[in-house]
Amino acid sequence: MSLTGSQQKIFLRLVAALRPNWHSDVNLPAGISELFAANRSFGSRDRRLYRELIYTTLRFLPWIEPLLDTDPDRAAKAVAWLAADLPATQGYRAALCAAWPACPPSVAAKAAHLGASADTLLPAWMTRHCPEAAVAPNLDTLHTRAPLWLRLQSNDAARVVAEFTAKQWPTRRSPVLPGALEVLAEADVTKSDAWTHGLIEVQDLGSQLILESAAIAPGGRWLDACAGAGGKTLQLAALLGPKGHVDAHDIRASALRELEIRATRARATTISVLPALPATAAYDGVLVDAPCSGTGTWRRAPHLKWTTSAGQVSTAAEKQLALLAQFSALVRPGGRLLYATCSLSHLENEDVVTAFLAAHGDFTAEPPARAFGGTPRRVGLAILPAAHNTDGFYVASLRRS
Ligand SMILES: C[S@@+](CC[C@H](N)C(=O)[O-])C[C@H]1O[C@@H](n2cnc3c(N)ncnc32)[C@H](O)[C@@H]1O
């Protein structure tokens, strides 16, 4: 059997193993990693090939799943055609799709070629919760592989770029945010000196724009109330500068331990992990980067399109409103409350903030200081994926009177 023939066979075998769980398992990526680990003969290039093929399958599941039953050979060819053109996929795509036209960037054109419907690629409820996600250009962007964005933690960008260039990892500075660097290669940046010395952190450009949109003034004491492993805590500390301070809080102790490791690597000395929340309105600013459905991250986690329900989104919104009410009490009079999600659903975004404002007359919404081409909502700003080739986010800035 040819190399491509055996790769196609392996791909179909992997897909068959994942299929029983892909409509229900939120931890499918862990299952994919386990499958790869069980195939001891896989090298890193094999893993890159099959990972891209599997993620493409999940991205276009309503198109591919029926073909797996009726015409597995066409299913494999369609996935190869739809997959990103990467060093790991090039040979396989060229061999399998030799007779196919080049894959167009638009979902509508892809659908037309395959005789499929663009409308099936998002759950129907998502189209109602974020109509822009269901049409070009956001629908197109949502159905491409997510880029790798870094946040520079050093003024010495040239040092990072020089190291990456030597490793043949081309980079590009974001035109809207010079401190954001896109890596235009499949790179494990954790295996770089820049990473070891804390000069970079992996953070999607859209996520970086959340805090940048608020134009946070240097100095002041902030609470990062849902800090997780500290992606935004580190950025917030950098924006506040040496005279500022960030207290980090989360219900996950393991994430906070990771935050401390990252802070040490970044040599950030103005971050403290809080043993307990203070009882008073002590903060100049509070960031509530709320737990959410993650609908803005479907480029990176396409299986969530099929495991997330509208009911879960509503439940997340109830929790978000409760968290916003809880943590708003810690904002000093005149201080700021930033609310953010990585969701595109209005239920978790402007609806939560509107409900919060209705119940808290001492807070008012402020327009974003810098909109970065984001989409204004009734209140707050949505960062839609197509604007800057990012994940989807939402941010609202509120001030306490
Ligand atoms: C979107 S993630 C935060 C991501 C993080 N800010 C970053 O930039 O990497 C939401 C976080 O909220 C935390 N969380 C959930 N419920 C919480 C609660 N009641 N109080 C504080 N944090 C909570 C989760 O553990 C999770 O780490």
The ligand as a Gaussian input file, in Angstrom:
#p B3LYP/6-31G(d) Opt

LIG

0 1
 C      -11.952000      32.108000      31.612000
 S      -11.133000      31.323000      32.896000
 C       -9.927000      32.495000      33.376000
 C       -8.769000      32.596000      32.430000
 C       -7.672000      33.485000      32.938000
 N       -8.162000      34.765000      33.412000
 C       -6.624000      33.739000      31.858000
 O       -6.545000      34.850000      31.308000
 O       -5.874000      32.800000      31.571000
 C      -12.280000      31.439000      34.194000
 C      -11.734000      31.053000      35.551000
 O      -12.761000      31.273000      36.520000
 C      -12.527000      30.389000      37.566000
 N      -13.721000      30.353000      38.436000
 C      -14.840000      29.616000      38.292000
 N      -15.690000      29.881000      39.305000
 C      -15.088000      30.796000      40.084000
 C      -15.451000      31.460000      41.308000
 N      -16.614000      31.202000      41.912000
 N      -14.577000      32.327000      41.841000
 C      -13.390000      32.582000      41.223000
 N      -12.990000      31.976000      40.091000
 C      -13.829000      31.100000      39.528000
 C      -12.167000      29.101000      36.873000
 O      -11.488000      28.237000      37.738000
 C      -11.314000      29.608000      35.709000
 O       -9.961000      29.549000      36.027000

